Amino acid sequence: MMLALILLAPPAFGAECVGEQCNIYRGTEYYGVPHPKSQRQLDEEKLPAKKRNALKLMREKSRLRQKEMDRQDDLNRAAENTRQYNRAIEQEKARQHGLQLQQLRLRAQRQKAISDARARQRAPWQRVLRENRRHNRHPTIICSTVGGITICQ
């Protein structure tokens, strides 16, 4: 059992490659065997230096262009997220403001109902005073005293 574990274990790093252990990939190279090149790399090695450099430049430009496009996409996504967030905040503020307006309207209606109820309980000449005050008019009230009782109209 112990012998089988020793045989299956990979050789120490930098040791010679034996049998199927060469297929174990570590870093950029197999054990002592260079990483195989792709067909594209092999084809490029056959090209003259000028064309190779032109291909490298084109690839670099393409990579930079893609990087810039990705950056722009990220910025656009962030801007859209910000717009959505701000829109949600504005909607919440509008909703809160609508609730406040509704509360103010209800409070005004309640106060008007209370004041109307009080006005119905007042004497008629007091109602005239109240309505005139409401409309910023000065009332013309005629008072007459008969037998110690004052009556105003």
KEZAGU-601361 format. One record per residue: y, z, x of N, C-alpha, C in turn; residue number from 1. Coordinates in pm, 1 decimal, padded with zeros to 6 digits. Layout:
BEGIN
nc2|nc3|nc1|cac2|cac3|cac1|cc2|cc3|cc1|i
Y|Z|X|Y|Z|X|Y|Z|X|NUM
...
This chain:
BEGIN
nc2|nc3|nc1|cac2|cac3|cac1|cc2|cc3|cc1|i
-00119.3|00000.0|00083.2|00000.0|00000.0|00000.0|00124.2|00000.0|00086.6|1
00127.1|00085.7|00187.7|00241.0|00094.9|00277.8|00257.7|-00033.2|00356.7|2
00147.3|-00094.5|00395.0|00150.7|-00218.4|00470.4|00212.4|-00330.5|00387.2|3
00184.7|-00333.6|00256.5|00239.2|-00436.6|00168.7|00390.6|-00422.5|00157.9|4
00441.0|-00299.5|00149.4|00585.7|-00277.4|00142.7|00654.7|-00323.8|00270.2|5
00595.2|-00300.8|00381.8|00654.5|-00342.3|00508.9|00660.3|-00493.7|00517.3|6
00553.8|-00561.4|00473.1|00550.7|-00707.3|00480.2|00649.6|-00770.5|00382.0|7
00674.0|-00707.1|00266.5|00763.8|-00762.3|00167.1|00911.6|-00735.8|00199.7|8
00935.9|-00636.2|00281.0|01074.6|-00600.6|00313.3|01137.0|-00711.8|00396.8|9
01265.1|-00741.1|00376.2|01331.3|-00844.5|00455.6|01349.9|-00798.1|00599.1|10
01356.0|-00891.6|00691.6|01375.8|-00852.2|00831.5|01515.7|-00795.7|00850.8|11
01536.4|-00725.3|00957.9|01666.8|-00667.6|00990.2|01769.5|-00780.2|01001.3|12
01894.0|-00750.1|00973.4|01998.3|-00852.2|00974.3|02007.5|-00916.7|01112.3|13
02011.5|-01050.1|01116.5|02019.2|-01122.5|01243.1|01883.9|-01152.8|01302.8|14
01775.0|-01099.3|01240.5|01640.3|-01123.6|01293.9|01596.1|-01264.4|01255.6|15
01490.3|-01309.1|01316.2|01438.1|-01441.7|01285.5|01389.2|-01446.3|01142.1|16
01398.6|-01563.1|01082.1|01358.1|-01584.2|00945.5|01210.1|-01617.5|00944.2|17
01131.3|-01545.2|00862.0|00987.4|-01567.2|00858.7|00944.9|-01598.2|00715.3|18
00884.0|-01712.3|00691.5|00827.1|-01748.4|00561.3|00930.9|-01753.8|00450.3|19
00894.9|-01697.1|00335.2|00980.8|-01704.3|00217.8|01102.0|-01612.5|00226.2|20
01104.0|-01527.7|00325.5|01218.9|-01438.9|00340.3|01345.6|-01516.4|00375.5|21
01331.8|-01639.7|00417.1|01447.7|-01722.5|00448.5|01528.4|-01751.6|00322.7|22
01467.1|-01738.5|00205.6|01538.0|-01766.7|00080.8|01629.9|-01651.8|00037.2|23
01620.8|-01541.0|00104.1|01707.0|-01427.5|00068.0|01847.7|-01457.9|00118.3|24
01941.5|-01455.0|00028.5|02079.7|-01491.4|00060.4|02158.0|-01365.8|00093.6|25
02227.2|-01365.6|00205.7|02308.5|-01250.9|00241.2|02441.2|-01303.8|00295.6|26
02552.4|-01274.6|00223.4|02683.4|-01320.7|00268.2|02693.3|-01470.5|00255.5|27
02737.0|-01536.8|00361.3|02755.0|-01681.6|00356.4|02641.6|-01755.0|00425.0|28
02547.3|-01682.5|00480.5|02437.3|-01748.0|00549.7|02304.7|-01685.7|00510.3|29
02199.9|-01764.8|00523.9|02067.1|-01707.2|00513.4|02043.4|-01632.3|00643.1|30
01934.7|-01561.1|00650.6|01904.3|-01491.6|00774.9|01890.0|-01592.8|00887.8|31
01993.2|-01607.0|00966.4|01987.5|-01694.6|01082.6|01995.7|-01842.0|01048.9|32
01993.6|-01881.0|00922.3|01999.3|-02022.1|00883.1|02134.1|-02046.6|00816.9|33
02212.3|-02146.4|00862.4|02342.9|-02170.2|00801.2|02328.5|-02205.0|00653.3|34
02431.3|-02169.0|00576.6|02431.5|-02198.2|00433.9|02432.6|-02349.8|00416.1|35
02344.0|-02404.2|00331.3|02338.5|-02549.6|00316.9|02467.7|-02606.0|00257.6|36
02507.8|-02722.7|00303.1|02631.4|-02785.5|00256.8|02603.8|-02869.5|00133.2|37
02708.2|-02881.7|00050.5|02692.8|-02963.4|-00069.6|02703.7|-03110.5|-00030.3|38
02665.7|-03197.1|-00121.3|02672.1|-03341.2|-00096.8|02816.7|-03383.8|-00072.5|39
02909.7|-03323.8|-00143.4|03051.6|-03358.2|-00127.6|03097.8|-03326.9|00015.3|40
03056.7|-03209.2|00065.8|03095.5|-03173.6|00202.6|03034.2|-03269.8|00304.6|41
02910.3|-03306.2|00280.8|02845.0|-03400.1|00372.2|02915.1|-03535.5|00370.4|42
02955.4|-03582.5|00250.3|03026.6|-03709.9|00239.1|03162.7|-03703.0|00306.4|43
03229.7|-03588.0|00293.1|03361.8|-03574.3|00354.3|03355.2|-03576.1|00506.3|44
03248.1|-03520.6|00562.0|03235.3|-03519.0|00707.9|03225.0|-03660.0|00764.5|45
03177.6|-03753.4|00686.0|03163.5|-03891.8|00731.9|03296.9|-03966.0|00729.5|46
03395.0|-03915.4|00651.5|03524.8|-03982.5|00639.3|03607.7|-03963.1|00765.6|47
03702.8|-04054.5|00789.9|03793.7|-04035.3|00902.7|03882.7|-03913.1|00879.1|48
03937.6|-03858.2|00986.4|04016.5|-03734.8|00980.4|04136.7|-03748.9|00886.7|49
04202.2|-03865.7|00888.0|04321.0|-03887.1|00805.6|04287.3|-03871.2|00656.5|50
04176.4|-03934.0|00615.8|04135.9|-03926.5|00474.8|04090.4|-03785.4|00439.2|51
04023.0|-03719.2|00532.9|03979.6|-03581.5|00508.9|04099.5|-03491.2|00483.6|52
04202.7|-03507.3|00568.2|04323.6|-03425.4|00551.7|04394.0|-03457.0|00419.2|53
04396.8|-03586.6|00382.3|04459.1|-03624.8|00255.4|04382.9|-03561.3|00138.4|54
04249.4|-03560.3|00146.1|04169.6|-03496.9|00040.5|04196.9|-03346.4|00033.4|55
04206.3|-03283.4|00150.7|04236.5|-03139.9|00153.3|04372.2|-03112.8|00089.4|56
04473.2|-03196.0|00123.0|04606.5|-03178.2|00065.0|04603.5|-03196.5|-00086.8|57
04532.5|-03301.8|-00131.6|04523.1|-03325.4|-00276.0|04456.4|-03207.3|-00346.2|58
04348.5|-03156.4|-00285.2|04278.2|-03043.2|-00343.9|04368.0|-02919.7|-00348.8|59
04444.1|-02898.1|-00241.5|04536.2|-02782.8|-00234.9|04646.0|-02795.9|-00340.3|60
04701.4|-02919.3|-00352.7|04804.9|-02940.9|-00455.1|04748.6|-02916.6|-00594.8|61
04629.8|-02965.5|-00617.8|04566.1|-02946.7|-00748.3|04543.0|-02798.1|-00776.3|62
04498.8|-02727.1|-00673.0|04475.5|-02583.1|-00688.1|04605.5|-02510.2|-00719.2|63
04712.5|-02546.5|-00647.2|04842.7|-02483.6|-00671.4|04895.8|-02517.2|-00810.7|64
04877.4|-02643.9|-00851.7|04921.2|-02685.4|-00985.3|04847.1|-02606.1|-01092.2|65
04714.5|-02591.5|-01073.4|04634.1|-02515.5|-01168.8|04676.7|-02369.0|-01172.2|66
04706.2|-02315.9|-01053.5|04750.8|-02176.5|-01044.2|04882.8|-02157.7|-01119.4|67
04974.8|-02254.2|-01101.9|05104.9|-02248.0|-01170.5|05085.7|-02260.1|-01322.0|68
04995.4|-02349.8|-01364.0|04968.9|-02364.6|-01508.2|04910.0|-02236.0|-01565.3|69
04820.1|-02173.0|-01490.3|04762.3|-02046.3|-01535.3|04870.0|-01939.1|-01546.4|70
04960.6|-01938.9|-01448.6|05069.6|-01840.4|-01450.4|05159.5|-01862.4|-01572.2|71
05191.3|-01990.9|-01599.1|05273.5|-02023.1|-01716.9|05202.2|-01982.7|-01846.2|72
05071.0|-02008.0|-01850.8|04994.0|-01967.5|-01969.6|05000.8|-01816.4|-01989.0|73
04986.7|-01743.6|-01877.7|04994.9|-01597.1|-01885.9|05132.8|-01553.1|-01935.6|74
05238.7|-01618.0|-01882.7|05374.7|-01583.5|-01925.1|05394.5|-01615.0|-02073.6|75
05346.2|-01732.8|-02116.5|05359.1|-01770.4|-02258.0|05282.8|-01672.8|-02347.5|76
05164.1|-01634.7|-02303.0|05084.1|-01540.2|-02380.8|05155.5|-01405.5|-02390.2|77
05211.4|-01360.8|-02277.0|05284.6|-01233.7|-02276.9|05407.7|-01241.7|-02366.9|78
05478.7|-01355.7|-02360.6|05597.8|-01372.6|-02445.3|05559.0|-01373.0|-02592.8|79
05450.2|-01440.7|-02625.5|05404.8|-01444.2|-02765.4|05363.5|-01305.2|-02811.9|80
05293.7|-01231.7|-02724.1|05256.0|-01094.3|-02758.8|05380.2|-01009.1|-02782.2|81
05480.8|-01027.7|-02697.7|05605.8|-00952.8|-02713.0|05673.3|-00989.6|-02844.1|82
05676.0|-01120.9|-02875.7|05736.9|-01163.9|-03002.2|05663.4|-01103.6|-03121.7|83
05530.2|-01106.2|-03116.0|05452.5|-01047.8|-03226.1|05479.2|-00898.6|-03238.6|84
05486.9|-00830.0|-03124.5|05513.2|-00686.3|-03124.9|05651.3|-00657.2|-03184.2|85
05751.9|-00734.1|-03139.3|05887.2|-00715.0|-03191.2|05894.4|-00747.1|-03340.3|86
05822.3|-00853.3|-03381.6|05820.8|-00889.5|-03523.5|05758.1|-00776.4|-03605.4|87
05652.0|-00718.1|-03554.3|05587.1|-00606.8|-03624.8|05681.2|-00487.1|-03634.5|88
05754.6|-00460.5|-03526.5|05851.1|-00349.4|-03528.5|05960.7|-00376.8|-03630.1|89
06012.0|-00501.0|-03631.4|06117.3|-00536.1|-03726.7|06067.2|-00524.0|-03870.3|90
05943.7|-00568.5|-03895.0|05887.7|-00557.3|-04029.7|05873.5|-00411.2|-04070.3|91
05830.7|-00327.9|-03975.7|05817.3|-00185.2|-04005.0|05954.0|-00123.3|-04033.4|92
06054.6|-00162.2|-03952.8|06190.5|-00111.9|-03977.0|06240.3|-00155.9|-04113.8|93
06215.9|-00282.9|-04148.0|06259.3|-00334.6|-04277.9|06187.8|-00259.9|-04390.6|94
06059.4|-00234.5|-04370.8|05984.0|-00160.4|-04471.4|06041.8|-00019.5|-04487.5|95
06067.8|00046.3|-04373.6|06127.0|00180.9|-04378.1|06263.3|00176.5|-04446.1|96
06343.6|00073.7|-04410.2|06477.2|00059.5|-04469.7|06465.7|00036.6|-04620.4|97
06367.8|-00046.2|-04660.3|06344.1|-00070.8|-04802.1|06307.1|00058.2|-04874.4|98
06222.9|00139.6|-04808.6|06186.4|00268.5|-04868.2|06309.0|00358.2|-04880.9|99
06393.9|00357.9|-04776.5|06515.4|00439.4|-04781.9|06606.5|00392.9|-04894.3|100
06623.0|00259.7|-04907.1|06706.6|00207.2|-05015.2|06649.4|00245.8|-05151.0|101
06517.4|00235.4|-05161.6|06452.6|00271.3|-05287.4|06475.5|00420.1|-05317.7|102
06464.3|00504.7|-05215.5|06488.3|00647.8|-05234.6|06633.3|00673.5|-05275.7|103
06726.7|00600.3|-05210.4|06867.4|00617.4|-05246.9|06891.3|00574.6|-05391.4|104
06831.4|00461.4|-05432.0|06846.5|00414.7|-05570.0|06791.1|00516.7|-05668.2|105
06671.8|00570.3|-05636.7|06611.5|00670.4|-05725.2|06699.0|00795.4|-05733.5|106
06752.2|00837.3|-05618.1|06839.3|00955.5|-05616.2|06964.5|00930.8|-05699.2|107
07022.8|00810.0|-05685.4|07142.8|00777.0|-05762.0|07110.5|00773.8|-05911.7|108
06996.1|00715.8|-05948.1|06956.7|00712.3|-06089.6|06936.6|00853.6|-06143.6|109
06871.2|00937.8|-06062.8|06845.1|01075.4|-06104.7|06976.7|01150.9|-06125.0|110
07068.9|01135.1|-06027.0|07198.0|01203.2|-06037.9|07277.7|01151.4|-06157.3|111
07271.0|01020.0|-06181.6|07341.8|00963.6|-06296.9|07283.2|01017.4|-06426.4|112
07150.2|01027.8|-06434.6|07086.3|01082.6|-06554.5|07128.4|01227.4|-06576.1|113
07134.5|01304.3|-06466.3|07176.9|01444.7|-06477.6|07321.6|01452.2|-06524.0|114
07408.3|01371.5|-06461.9|07550.1|01376.6|-06500.7|07570.4|01328.0|-06644.3|115
07491.6|01228.0|-06687.2|07500.9|01183.0|-06826.4|07455.7|01293.0|-06922.8|116
07348.4|01363.2|-06886.0|07300.9|01472.5|-06971.1|07407.1|01582.2|-06980.9|117
07470.5|01612.6|-06866.8|07577.8|01712.9|-06868.7|07695.7|01664.4|-06952.1|118
07726.0|01533.5|-06940.5|07838.6|01478.1|-07014.9|07813.7|01486.4|-07165.2|119
07689.6|01467.8|-07207.2|07659.0|01477.7|-07349.8|07677.7|01619.6|-07400.4|120
07660.4|01717.0|-07310.5|07675.9|01855.8|-07351.7|07822.1|01899.1|-07354.7|121
07911.4|01822.4|-07292.9|08053.1|01858.7|-07288.2|08121.5|01826.2|-07420.2|122
08238.1|01884.3|-07431.8|08321.2|01852.5|-07547.8|08374.6|01711.1|-07533.0|123
08409.8|01643.9|-07644.5|08456.6|01505.8|-07636.9|08577.4|01487.2|-07546.1|124
08673.8|01577.8|-07548.0|08792.1|01558.9|-07462.8|08757.1|01571.0|-07315.6|125
08651.5|01651.1|-07280.6|08608.7|01659.9|-07141.5|08543.2|01528.9|-07097.7|126
08472.1|01463.3|-07191.7|08411.9|01333.8|-07159.3|08519.2|01232.8|-07123.8|127
08626.2|01231.7|-07199.3|08736.5|01138.9|-07172.2|08792.7|01166.0|-07034.6|128
08812.5|01294.1|-07004.4|08862.2|01328.1|-06870.3|08768.4|01275.3|-06762.0|129
08638.4|01301.4|-06780.8|08538.6|01260.9|-06681.7|08537.4|01108.5|-06666.1|130
08537.3|01035.0|-06777.3|08533.4|00888.5|-06769.9|08659.7|00834.5|-06706.3|131
08774.3|00892.6|-06740.2|08899.3|00846.7|-06680.8|08899.9|00873.4|-06530.6|132
08846.2|00988.0|-06492.3|08840.4|01019.0|-06350.1|08746.9|00919.7|-06280.0|133
08639.6|00884.2|-06347.9|08543.9|00790.0|-06291.9|08609.7|00654.0|-06268.9|134
08698.9|00614.3|-06359.2|08764.8|00484.2|-06347.8|08900.6|00494.0|-06281.3|135
08930.4|00608.9|-06222.2|09055.8|00632.0|-06150.3|09178.2|00607.5|-06240.1|136
09169.2|00646.6|-06363.6|09284.5|00636.4|-06453.4|09331.3|00776.9|-06487.4|137
09457.8|00788.0|-06509.6|09509.6|00917.7|-06551.3|09506.2|00922.7|-06703.0|138
09440.2|01019.8|-06757.3|09428.7|01025.6|-06902.7|09560.2|01070.3|-06967.3|139
09580.6|01022.2|-07083.6|09694.2|01071.9|-07162.2|09635.2|01160.6|-07269.9|140
09644.6|01288.1|-07245.2|09585.6|01384.2|-07337.0|09697.9|01452.3|-07414.0|141
09681.8|01453.1|-07541.0|09781.3|01518.2|-07627.3|09721.1|01650.5|-07672.7|142
09790.2|01757.1|-07638.4|09741.4|01889.0|-07677.3|09838.2|01949.3|-07780.5|143
09782.9|02012.8|-07875.3|09867.9|02080.8|-07973.9|09810.2|02219.3|-07998.3|144
09898.2|02313.3|-08012.3|09854.9|02450.8|-08035.0|09882.8|02487.1|-08179.1|145
09779.6|02526.0|-08247.1|09793.7|02566.4|-08386.8|09732.6|02705.5|-08399.6|146
09819.3|02799.7|-08427.5|09771.9|02936.2|-08449.5|09699.5|02994.5|-08330.3|147
09747.6|02964.3|-08208.7|09689.0|03021.0|-08087.4|09566.0|02945.4|-08037.8|148
09527.8|02838.4|-08105.7|09413.3|02756.9|-08063.0|09468.7|02624.0|-08014.0|149
09431.1|02586.8|-07892.0|09478.6|02462.2|-07833.3|09372.7|02354.9|-07854.5|150
09417.8|02243.2|-07909.3|09328.5|02128.8|-07929.7|09386.9|02010.2|-07853.1|151
09306.0|01948.3|-07767.8|09350.3|01833.2|-07689.0|09271.1|01710.7|-07732.6|152
09343.1|01597.9|-07740.6|09275.4|01472.5|-07775.9|09304.3|01367.2|-07671.7|153
